[in-house]
Amino acid sequence: MPKQDFLFTDYMGPVVAAVIFAICLLVVSFLLLNYCFVLKTDELTVFERFGSKHNVRLGPHSLDSIKRRSQRRLTEDEGCPIVTENTKVPIPQVQVDAASTS
């Protein structure tokens, strides 16, 4: 049996198949999951946050509601600053003795 010679297009087959699979996965995850299974009462998705930065609607929520939610989150974070207070009583330290090796 003679030795086979492969062309450039033969080597590109797995690469093209992987690209087609990735595009199909992106389309299914974007269209089906984002528009069919995400309700208006659900949290914002990554696609919607990305789209709001570029003024594009990429999900079931409107751009106004996305911007309101992001503004509300910012004001809630500013209203609740993280405050650390020193304790009056020192925290007790626990000594743990290791098991003997003999």
N, CA, C and O atoms as CSV, one atom per row, in Angstrom:
chain,resi,resn,atom,element,x,y,z
A,1,MET,N,N,0.839,-1.167,0.000
A,1,MET,CA,C,0.000,0.000,0.000
A,1,MET,C,C,0.892,1.242,0.000
A,1,MET,O,O,1.792,1.359,0.832
A,2,PRO,N,N,0.647,2.165,-0.928
A,2,PRO,CA,C,1.507,3.358,-1.010
A,2,PRO,C,C,1.242,4.316,0.148
A,2,PRO,O,O,0.196,4.284,0.797
A,3,LYS,N,N,2.214,5.146,0.370
A,3,LYS,CA,C,2.118,6.144,1.433
A,3,LYS,C,C,1.161,7.258,1.010
A,3,LYS,O,O,1.165,7.687,-0.144
A,4,GLN,N,N,0.330,7.725,1.970
A,4,GLN,CA,C,-0.638,8.777,1.659
A,4,GLN,C,C,0.009,10.141,1.774
A,4,GLN,O,O,0.823,10.377,2.667
A,5,ASP,N,N,-0.346,11.027,0.885
A,5,ASP,CA,C,0.104,12.413,0.943
A,5,ASP,C,C,-1.094,13.285,1.280
A,5,ASP,O,O,-2.118,13.234,0.600
A,6,PHE,N,N,-0.963,14.087,2.336
A,6,PHE,CA,C,-2.049,14.968,2.761
A,6,PHE,C,C,-1.808,16.377,2.245
A,6,PHE,O,O,-0.678,16.865,2.208
A,7,LEU,N,N,-2.885,17.006,1.853
A,7,LEU,CA,C,-2.833,18.394,1.423
A,7,LEU,C,C,-3.107,19.305,2.616
A,7,LEU,O,O,-3.460,18.849,3.704
A,8,PHE,N,N,-2.936,20.600,2.383
A,8,PHE,CA,C,-3.202,21.586,3.440
A,8,PHE,C,C,-4.659,21.537,3.877
A,8,PHE,O,O,-4.959,21.678,5.062
A,9,THR,N,N,-5.565,21.337,2.926
A,9,THR,CA,C,-6.998,21.284,3.263
A,9,THR,C,C,-7.326,20.075,4.131
A,9,THR,O,O,-8.258,20.132,4.934
A,10,ASP,N,N,-6.585,18.993,3.990
A,10,ASP,CA,C,-6.808,17.822,4.837
A,10,ASP,C,C,-6.458,18.120,6.290
A,10,ASP,O,O,-7.132,17.640,7.202
A,11,TYR,N,N,-5.419,18.901,6.508
A,11,TYR,CA,C,-5.029,19.256,7.871
A,11,TYR,C,C,-5.963,20.294,8.483
A,11,TYR,O,O,-6.073,20.390,9.705
A,12,MET,N,N,-6.628,21.065,7.643
A,12,MET,CA,C,-7.526,22.108,8.154
A,12,MET,C,C,-8.892,21.557,8.568
A,12,MET,O,O,-9.674,22.283,9.182
A,13,GLY,N,N,-9.199,20.319,8.258
A,13,GLY,CA,C,-10.486,19.723,8.598
A,13,GLY,C,C,-10.816,19.782,10.085
A,13,GLY,O,O,-11.898,20.252,10.436
A,14,PRO,N,N,-9.928,19.322,10.980
A,14,PRO,CA,C,-10.234,19.397,12.416
A,14,PRO,C,C,-10.366,20.834,12.927
A,14,PRO,O,O,-11.168,21.102,13.822
A,15,VAL,N,N,-9.589,21.751,12.367
A,15,VAL,CA,C,-9.678,23.154,12.796
A,15,VAL,C,C,-11.023,23.742,12.397
A,15,VAL,O,O,-11.661,24.433,13.191
A,16,VAL,N,N,-11.454,23.472,11.175
A,16,VAL,CA,C,-12.749,23.978,10.704
A,16,VAL,C,C,-13.881,23.357,11.514
A,16,VAL,O,O,-14.845,24.044,11.853
A,17,ALA,N,N,-13.779,22.072,11.827
A,17,ALA,CA,C,-14.812,21.414,12.634
A,17,ALA,C,C,-14.881,22.027,14.030
A,17,ALA,O,O,-15.975,22.218,14.562
A,18,ALA,N,N,-13.735,22.339,14.631
A,18,ALA,CA,C,-13.725,22.960,15.960
A,18,ALA,C,C,-14.321,24.360,15.922
A,18,ALA,O,O,-15.039,24.750,16.843
A,19,VAL,N,N,-14.037,25.116,14.876
A,19,VAL,CA,C,-14.598,26.470,14.746
A,19,VAL,C,C,-16.109,26.408,14.560
A,19,VAL,O,O,-16.837,27.195,15.165
A,20,ILE,N,N,-16.588,25.490,13.736
A,20,ILE,CA,C,-18.033,25.344,13.536
A,20,ILE,C,C,-18.708,24.932,14.837
A,20,ILE,O,O,-19.784,25.437,15.159
A,21,PHE,N,N,-18.095,24.023,15.591
A,21,PHE,CA,C,-18.651,23.607,16.879
A,21,PHE,C,C,-18.706,24.780,17.851
A,21,PHE,O,O,-19.705,24.948,18.550
A,22,ALA,N,N,-17.663,25.587,17.911
A,22,ALA,CA,C,-17.647,26.735,18.823
A,22,ALA,C,C,-18.709,27.759,18.440
A,22,ALA,O,O,-19.365,28.328,19.313
A,23,ILE,N,N,-18.881,27.996,17.153
A,23,ILE,CA,C,-19.908,28.949,16.706
A,23,ILE,C,C,-21.300,28.424,17.039
A,23,ILE,O,O,-22.150,29.180,17.509
A,24,CYS,N,N,-21.539,27.138,16.800
A,24,CYS,CA,C,-22.849,26.552,17.142
A,24,CYS,C,C,-23.106,26.626,18.637
A,24,CYS,O,O,-24.225,26.921,19.056
A,25,LEU,N,N,-22.093,26.363,19.443
A,25,LEU,CA,C,-22.250,26.435,20.896
A,25,LEU,C,C,-22.555,27.861,21.344
A,25,LEU,O,O,-23.385,28.060,22.230
A,26,LEU,N,N,-21.906,28.842,20.755
A,26,LEU,CA,C,-22.166,30.239,21.093
A,26,LEU,C,C,-23.577,30.648,20.685
A,26,LEU,O,O,-24.267,31.332,21.441
A,27,VAL,N,N,-24.002,30.239,19.509
A,27,VAL,CA,C,-25.346,30.592,19.042
A,27,VAL,C,C,-26.405,29.953,19.924
A,27,VAL,O,O,-27.383,30.605,20.290
A,28,VAL,N,N,-26.221,28.683,20.272
A,28,VAL,CA,C,-27.198,28.002,21.126
A,28,VAL,C,C,-27.228,28.635,22.504
A,28,VAL,O,O,-28.303,28.888,23.047
A,29,SER,N,N,-26.061,28.893,23.078
A,29,SER,CA,C,-26.042,29.470,24.425
A,29,SER,C,C,-26.572,30.891,24.425
A,29,SER,O,O,-27.208,31.311,25.391
A,30,PHE,N,N,-26.326,31.631,23.368
A,30,PHE,CA,C,-26.802,33.012,23.328
A,30,PHE,C,C,-28.291,33.080,23.040
A,30,PHE,O,O,-29.044,33.659,23.824
A,31,LEU,N,N,-28.724,32.504,21.939
A,31,LEU,CA,C,-30.120,32.646,21.529
A,31,LEU,C,C,-31.066,31.822,22.395
A,31,LEU,O,O,-32.029,32.354,22.947
A,32,LEU,N,N,-30.796,30.544,22.511
A,32,LEU,CA,C,-31.735,29.670,23.201
A,32,LEU,C,C,-31.771,29.956,24.692
A,32,LEU,O,O,-32.844,30.171,25.256
A,33,LEU,N,N,-30.627,29.960,25.329
A,33,LEU,CA,C,-30.607,30.151,26.776
A,33,LEU,C,C,-30.949,31.578,27.171
A,33,LEU,O,O,-31.687,31.791,28.133
A,34,ASN,N,N,-30.429,32.549,26.451
A,34,ASN,CA,C,-30.587,33.942,26.860
A,34,ASN,C,C,-31.987,34.475,26.585
A,34,ASN,O,O,-32.513,35.255,27.378
A,35,TYR,N,N,-32.588,34.075,25.497
A,35,TYR,CA,C,-33.905,34.614,25.158
A,35,TYR,C,C,-35.058,33.704,25.572
A,35,TYR,O,O,-36.157,34.197,25.825
A,36,CYS,N,N,-34.843,32.396,25.648
A,36,CYS,CA,C,-35.952,31.482,25.951
A,36,CYS,C,C,-36.053,31.140,27.431
A,36,CYS,O,O,-37.162,31.010,27.949
A,37,PHE,N,N,-34.943,30.992,28.119
A,37,PHE,CA,C,-34.979,30.511,29.492
A,37,PHE,C,C,-34.735,31.584,30.541
A,37,PHE,O,O,-34.958,31.325,31.724
A,38,VAL,N,N,-34.292,32.764,30.166
A,38,VAL,CA,C,-34.070,33.851,31.121
A,38,VAL,C,C,-35.331,34.709,31.156
A,38,VAL,O,O,-35.773,35.226,30.130
A,39,LEU,N,N,-35.903,34.852,32.348
A,39,LEU,CA,C,-37.118,35.647,32.510
A,39,LEU,C,C,-36.759,37.081,32.876
A,39,LEU,O,O,-35.612,37.377,33.211
A,40,LYS,N,N,-37.743,37.964,32.811
A,40,LYS,CA,C,-37.502,39.364,33.174
A,40,LYS,C,C,-37.226,39.524,34.661
A,40,LYS,O,O,-36.626,40.518,35.070
A,41,THR,N,N,-37.656,38.559,35.483
A,41,THR,CA,C,-37.425,38.648,36.926
A,41,THR,C,C,-36.070,38.081,37.328
A,41,THR,O,O,-35.672,38.212,38.486
A,42,ASP,N,N,-35.352,37.456,36.400
A,42,ASP,CA,C,-34.042,36.882,36.706
A,42,ASP,C,C,-32.970,37.962,36.739
A,42,ASP,O,O,-33.195,39.101,36.329
A,43,GLU,N,N,-31.797,37.577,37.238
A,43,GLU,CA,C,-30.666,38.503,37.282
A,43,GLU,C,C,-30.150,38.768,35.869
A,43,GLU,O,O,-30.509,38.072,34.919
A,44,LEU,N,N,-29.314,39.771,35.755
A,44,LEU,CA,C,-28.727,40.107,34.456
A,44,LEU,C,C,-27.719,39.042,34.050
A,44,LEU,O,O,-27.029,38.468,34.893
A,45,THR,N,N,-27.644,38.790,32.758
A,45,THR,CA,C,-26.672,37.831,32.253
A,45,THR,C,C,-25.403,38.569,31.819
A,45,THR,O,O,-25.376,39.797,31.746
A,46,VAL,N,N,-24.376,37.808,31.539
A,46,VAL,CA,C,-23.110,38.389,31.090
A,46,VAL,C,C,-23.299,39.080,29.746
A,46,VAL,O,O,-22.719,40.138,29.499
A,47,PHE,N,N,-24.114,38.478,28.873
A,47,PHE,CA,C,-24.374,39.091,27.569
A,47,PHE,C,C,-25.048,40.447,27.736
A,47,PHE,O,O,-24.710,41.396,27.030
A,48,GLU,N,N,-26.003,40.549,28.668
A,48,GLU,CA,C,-26.715,41.814,28.862
A,48,GLU,C,C,-25.798,42.886,29.439
A,48,GLU,O,O,-25.884,44.051,29.051
A,49,ARG,N,N,-24.928,42.504,30.353
A,49,ARG,CA,C,-23.980,43.483,30.905
A,49,ARG,C,C,-23.029,43.978,29.818
A,49,ARG,O,O,-22.713,45.165,29.750
A,50,PHE,N,N,-22.581,43.061,28.977
A,50,PHE,CA,C,-21.703,43.444,27.868
A,50,PHE,C,C,-22.443,44.350,26.893
A,50,PHE,O,O,-21.890,45.350,26.435
A,51,GLY,N,N,-23.683,44.011,26.573
A,51,GLY,CA,C,-24.462,44.805,25.635
A,51,GLY,C,C,-24.798,46.180,26.162
A,51,GLY,O,O,-24.873,47.135,25.388
A,52,SER,N,N,-25.004,46.304,27.477
A,52,SER,CA,C,-25.337,47.618,28.040
A,52,SER,C,C,-24.158,48.582,27.939
A,52,SER,O,O,-24.355,49.792,27.836
A,53,LYS,N,N,-22.946,48.060,27.967
A,53,LYS,CA,C,-21.771,48.926,27.811
A,53,LYS,C,C,-21.678,49.485,26.393
A,53,LYS,O,O,-21.125,50.563,26.174
A,54,HIS,N,N,-22.230,48.734,25.430
A,54,HIS,CA,C,-22.166,49.143,24.025
A,54,HIS,C,C,-23.522,49.592,23.485
A,54,HIS,O,O,-23.692,49.732,22.274
A,55,ASN,N,N,-24.490,49.820,24.379
A,55,ASN,CA,C,-25.840,50.289,24.019
A,55,ASN,C,C,-26.557,49.334,23.066
A,55,ASN,O,O,-27.202,49.772,22.113
A,56,VAL,N,N,-26.445,48.029,23.325
A,56,VAL,CA,C,-27.105,47.009,22.519
A,56,VAL,C,C,-27.875,46.093,23.462
A,56,VAL,O,O,-27.353,45.671,24.494
A,57,ARG,N,N,-29.106,45.791,23.106
A,57,ARG,CA,C,-29.919,44.895,23.931
A,57,ARG,C,C,-29.592,43.457,23.552
A,57,ARG,O,O,-29.836,43.048,22.417
A,58,LEU,N,N,-29.046,42.687,24.483
A,58,LEU,CA,C,-28.660,41.302,24.223
A,58,LEU,C,C,-29.366,40.338,25.168
A,58,LEU,O,O,-28.764,39.360,25.612
A,59,GLY,N,N,-30.609,40.593,25.477
A,59,GLY,CA,C,-31.350,39.698,26.354
A,59,GLY,C,C,-32.752,40.191,26.578
A,59,GLY,O,O,-33.189,41.139,25.925
A,60,PRO,N,N,-33.480,39.557,27.504
A,60,PRO,CA,C,-34.881,39.913,27.719
A,60,PRO,C,C,-35.080,41.236,28.450
A,60,PRO,O,O,-36.163,41.816,28.371
A,61,HIS,N,N,-34.073,41.726,29.155
A,61,HIS,CA,C,-34.209,42.979,29.892
A,61,HIS,C,C,-33.951,44.170,28.969
A,61,HIS,O,O,-33.110,44.102,28.073
A,62,SER,N,N,-34.682,45.259,29.199
A,62,SER,CA,C,-34.465,46.465,28.395
A,62,SER,C,C,-33.205,47.184,28.874
A,62,SER,O,O,-32.730,46.954,29.986
A,63,LEU,N,N,-32.677,48.052,28.024
A,63,LEU,CA,C,-31.467,48.792,28.387
A,63,LEU,C,C,-31.701,49.684,29.598
A,63,LEU,O,O,-30.811,49.845,30.432
A,64,ASP,N,N,-32.906,50.270,29.701
A,64,ASP,CA,C,-33.210,51.127,30.849
A,64,ASP,C,C,-33.180,50.340,32.150
A,64,ASP,O,O,-32.637,50.811,33.149
A,65,SER,N,N,-33.762,49.142,32.146
A,65,SER,CA,C,-33.773,48.356,33.382
A,65,SER,C,C,-32.374,47.879,33.746
A,65,SER,O,O,-32.049,47.774,34.929
A,66,ILE,N,N,-31.543,47.588,32.752
A,66,ILE,CA,C,-30.166,47.170,33.032
A,66,ILE,C,C,-29.396,48.318,33.667
A,66,ILE,O,O,-28.667,48.116,34.638
A,67,LYS,N,N,-29.554,49.529,33.120
A,67,LYS,CA,C,-28.838,50.683,33.670
A,67,LYS,C,C,-29.350,51.036,35.057
A,67,LYS,O,O,-28.571,51.434,35.924
A,68,ARG,N,N,-30.676,50.892,35.279
A,68,ARG,CA,C,-31.221,51.157,36.618
A,68,ARG,C,C,-30.675,50.172,37.631
A,68,ARG,O,O,-30.326,50.553,38.749
A,69,ARG,N,N,-30.600,48.896,37.244
A,69,ARG,CA,C,-30.080,47.882,38.170
A,69,ARG,C,C,-28.617,48.138,38.498
A,69,ARG,O,O,-28.201,47.982,39.647
A,70,SER,N,N,-27.834,48.530,37.500
A,70,SER,CA,C,-26.419,48.792,37.775
A,70,SER,C,C,-26.258,50.031,38.649
A,70,SER,O,O,-25.387,50.055,39.518
A,71,GLN,N,N,-27.083,51.066,38.438
A,71,GLN,CA,C,-27.025,52.260,39.288
A,71,GLN,C,C,-27.462,51.930,40.707
A,71,GLN,O,O,-26.875,52.420,41.672
A,72,ARG,N,N,-28.498,51.093,40.837
A,72,ARG,CA,C,-28.973,50.710,42.164
A,72,ARG,C,C,-27.897,49.932,42.914
A,72,ARG,O,O,-27.718,50.113,44.118
A,73,ARG,N,N,-27.179,49.061,42.195
A,73,ARG,CA,C,-26.120,48.289,42.832
A,73,ARG,C,C,-25.002,49.212,43.306
A,73,ARG,O,O,-24.440,48.998,44.381
A,74,LEU,N,N,-24.672,50.240,42.515
A,74,LEU,CA,C,-23.631,51.183,42.915
A,74,LEU,C,C,-24.042,51.971,44.150
A,74,LEU,O,O,-23.225,52.166,45.050
A,75,THR,N,N,-25.291,52.429,44.216
A,75,THR,CA,C,-25.730,53.203,45.381
A,75,THR,C,C,-25.836,52.321,46.611
A,75,THR,O,O,-25.580,52.788,47.721
A,76,GLU,N,N,-26.207,51.057,46.445
A,76,GLU,CA,C,-26.260,50.157,47.595
A,76,GLU,C,C,-24.861,49.908,48.136
A,76,GLU,O,O,-24.669,49.844,49.350
A,77,ASP,N,N,-23.884,49.768,47.246
A,77,ASP,CA,C,-22.513,49.550,47.694
A,77,ASP,C,C,-21.963,50.779,48.407
A,77,ASP,O,O,-21.212,50.642,49.373
A,78,GLU,N,N,-22.321,51.976,47.952
A,78,GLU,CA,C,-21.847,53.196,48.605
A,78,GLU,C,C,-22.541,53.409,49.940
A,78,GLU,O,O,-21.947,53.969,50.862
A,79,GLY,N,N,-23.792,52.971,50.058
A,79,GLY,CA,C,-24.554,53.169,51.288
A,79,GLY,C,C,-24.132,52.239,52.406
A,79,GLY,O,O,-24.424,52.509,53.571
A,80,CYS,N,N,-23.459,51.159,52.086
A,80,CYS,CA,C,-23.047,50.182,53.093
A,80,CYS,C,C,-21.533,50.024,53.055
A,80,CYS,O,O,-21.032,49.035,52.522
A,81,PRO,N,N,-20.807,50.970,53.605
A,81,PRO,CA,C,-19.352,50.823,53.587
A,81,PRO,C,C,-18.920,49.705,54.533
A,81,PRO,O,O,-19.575,49.435,55.539
A,82,ILE,N,N,-17.834,49.078,54.200
A,82,ILE,CA,C,-17.295,48.020,55.039
A,82,ILE,C,C,-16.471,48.671,56.139
A,82,ILE,O,O,-15.477,49.346,55.870
A,83,VAL,N,N,-16.896,48.462,57.382
A,83,VAL,CA,C,-16.226,49.068,58.521
A,83,VAL,C,C,-15.651,47.952,59.372
A,83,VAL,O,O,-16.352,47.012,59.747
A,84,THR,N,N,-14.383,48.067,59.665
A,84,THR,CA,C,-13.764,47.103,60.568
A,84,THR,C,C,-13.472,47.810,61.877
A,84,THR,O,O,-12.912,48.906,61.901
A,85,GLU,N,N,-13.856,47.172,62.950
A,85,GLU,CA,C,-13.632,47.751,64.267
A,85,GLU,C,C,-12.662,46.868,65.032
A,85,GLU,O,O,-12.682,45.643,64.907
A,86,ASN,N,N,-11.824,47.500,65.817
A,86,ASN,CA,C,-10.925,46.739,66.667
A,86,ASN,C,C,-11.722,46.148,67.819
A,86,ASN,O,O,-12.614,46.792,68.372
A,87,THR,N,N,-11.391,44.924,68.167
A,87,THR,CA,C,-12.098,44.289,69.277
A,87,THR,C,C,-11.477,44.738,70.585
A,87,THR,O,O,-10.264,44.930,70.674
A,88,LYS,N,N,-12.316,44.905,71.602
A,88,LYS,CA,C,-11.822,45.318,72.913
A,88,LYS,C,C,-11.146,44.159,73.626
A,88,LYS,O,O,-10.169,44.344,74.351
A,89,VAL,N,N,-11.670,42.976,73.414
A,89,VAL,CA,C,-11.104,41.789,74.051
A,89,VAL,C,C,-10.205,41.103,73.031
A,89,VAL,O,O,-10.623,40.882,71.894
A,90,PRO,N,N,-8.973,40.763,73.418
A,90,PRO,CA,C,-8.101,40.101,72.452
A,90,PRO,C,C,-8.658,38.724,72.070
A,90,PRO,O,O,-9.280,38.038,72.881
A,91,ILE,N,N,-8.420,38.353,70.843
A,91,ILE,CA,C,-8.887,37.058,70.361
A,91,ILE,C,C,-7.976,35.986,70.938
A,91,ILE,O,O,-6.755,36.078,70.813
A,92,PRO,N,N,-8.563,34.957,71.577
A,92,PRO,CA,C,-7.715,33.918,72.179
A,92,PRO,C,C,-7.010,33.103,71.099
A,92,PRO,O,O,-7.586,32.794,70.056
A,93,GLN,N,N,-5.761,32.765,71.370
A,93,GLN,CA,C,-4.998,31.957,70.432
A,93,GLN,C,C,-5.019,30.513,70.900
A,93,GLN,O,O,-4.903,30.231,72.092
A,94,VAL,N,N,-5.166,29.620,69.967
A,94,VAL,CA,C,-5.263,28.202,70.283
A,94,VAL,C,C,-3.954,27.543,69.887
A,94,VAL,O,O,-3.469,27.726,68.770
A,95,GLN,N,N,-3.384,26.775,70.810
A,95,GLN,CA,C,-2.152,26.034,70.549
A,95,GLN,C,C,-2.526,24.589,70.233
A,95,GLN,O,O,-3.225,23.936,71.007
A,96,VAL,N,N,-2.062,24.106,69.107
A,96,VAL,CA,C,-2.331,22.723,68.725
A,96,VAL,C,C,-0.998,22.009,68.679
A,96,VAL,O,O,-0.101,22.384,67.924
A,97,ASP,N,N,-0.877,20.959,69.508
A,97,ASP,CA,C,0.349,20.166,69.521
A,97,ASP,C,C,0.235,19.069,68.476
A,97,ASP,O,O,-0.791,18.397,68.366
A,98,ALA,N,N,1.300,18.900,67.717
A,98,ALA,CA,C,1.296,17.871,66.685
A,98,ALA,C,C,1.460,16.503,67.326
A,98,ALA,O,O,2.021,16.382,68.415
A,99,ALA,N,N,0.981,15.501,66.663
A,99,ALA,CA,C,1.115,14.133,67.170
A,99,ALA,C,C,2.584,13.735,67.119
A,99,ALA,O,O,3.324,14.144,66.225
A,100,SER,N,N,2.987,12.935,68.086
A,100,SER,CA,C,4.392,12.532,68.130
A,100,SER,C,C,4.672,11.529,67.020
A,100,SER,O,O,3.793,10.767,66.615
A,101,THR,N,N,5.895,11.542,66.539
A,101,THR,CA,C,6.282,10.653,65.443
A,101,THR,C,C,6.866,9.353,65.948
A,101,THR,O,O,7.162,8.472,65.141
A,102,SER,N,N,7.047,9.192,67.260
A,102,SER,CA,C,7.664,7.953,67.745
A,102,SER,C,C,6.649,6.939,68.176
A,102,SER,O,O,7.013,5.846,68.608
